[in-house]
Amino acid sequence: MELKEHLKIKGAASYLKQELVKTLGGNIDISCIQRGLEIIDQFSKSNIALAQQNCVLLKYLNNHLRLIKRKNLESFKLFRKRLFRERKLSDFYSLRYEIFVAHNLCYYDLKYGQPDPPDFEVHLNDEVVFLECGSCQLTSQSFNKDDLKYKLESVINKKSNYNYAHKLALYVEISNISISFAQDMSISIDYLDDFIKSIDNFNKFGSVITHTVIRDDNDAHVKFLYSRTDHQNINKSLVEILNKINPTDKRLIFEKGSLFQVTIPESKRTNKK
């Protein structure tokens, strides 16, 4: 069974590589995408769930790039240049997530630039607000709540040097971590909210959003899930943008064995439209 799954994943990764060549052009072997393909192959021999998840993310990377190419060609060219310039696996993870966020901005026809830093400046109501991306990546097969807290706090602290205060939203991708700990521990929405609010440098942001993607074994599709924790002084234009792409009535909840998108009671929401 494991050999069959390994071969299935290997075939899917090969097909996705061809599709990415069509989208990007050039030799994928010299881009950081090749590091992503290599990690899929490694996981397919040791952790089928992570291999499947990373394969799905590669598929969505291609879909996201295609939408960005149609709606914001300059942004697409910048991402293409960076994908071929960077070489490390960590670079691939970071770019994959930035492309995901850019895709969401394009999908909702929001105008943005990429000053770097921060990753995005978004224009709305004659005002500019900012989005910065980070990621928590799995470094071992064993993971617990303290590890999650350490990883999240490290990213928040690392990204806290900007002076945009409550006009800046921090996006943190936790997909590799979530698929590990969802197997044997429960994480509630309130746990994530309360923990993020307890971090001193949370005051440096208007909002902190955590994203994950999971494969639903019931229908063989994936779900992009998130939590959103807003600071009480969040900028109003930033609220308006986040309410388009990450509304507060959808959050991230972890339960043993699976993750679900859920509706939050009105009393628990950090924002009200």
Secondary structure as GFF3:
##gff-version 3
##sequence-region A 1 273
A	DSSP	alpha_helix	2	24	.	.	.	ID=ss1
A	DSSP	three_ten_helix	28	30	.	.	.	ID=ss2
A	DSSP	alpha_helix	33	46	.	.	.	ID=ss3
A	DSSP	alpha_helix	48	71	.	.	.	ID=ss4
A	DSSP	alpha_helix	73	85	.	.	.	ID=ss5
A	DSSP	alpha_helix	89	107	.	.	.	ID=ss6
A	DSSP	beta_strand	111	113	.	.	.	ID=ss7
A	DSSP	beta_strand	120	124	.	.	.	ID=ss8
A	DSSP	beta_strand	127	135	.	.	.	ID=ss9
A	DSSP	alpha_helix	145	158	.	.	.	ID=ss10
A	DSSP	three_ten_helix	165	167	.	.	.	ID=ss11
A	DSSP	beta_strand	168	173	.	.	.	ID=ss12
A	DSSP	alpha_helix	175	181	.	.	.	ID=ss13
A	DSSP	alpha_helix	189	198	.	.	.	ID=ss14
A	DSSP	three_ten_helix	200	204	.	.	.	ID=ss15
A	DSSP	beta_strand	207	216	.	.	.	ID=ss16
A	DSSP	beta_strand	221	230	.	.	.	ID=ss17
A	DSSP	alpha_helix	236	245	.	.	.	ID=ss18
A	DSSP	beta_strand	250	255	.	.	.	ID=ss19
A	DSSP	beta_strand	258	263	.	.	.	ID=ss20
A	DSSP	three_ten_helix	266	268	.	.	.	ID=ss21
###
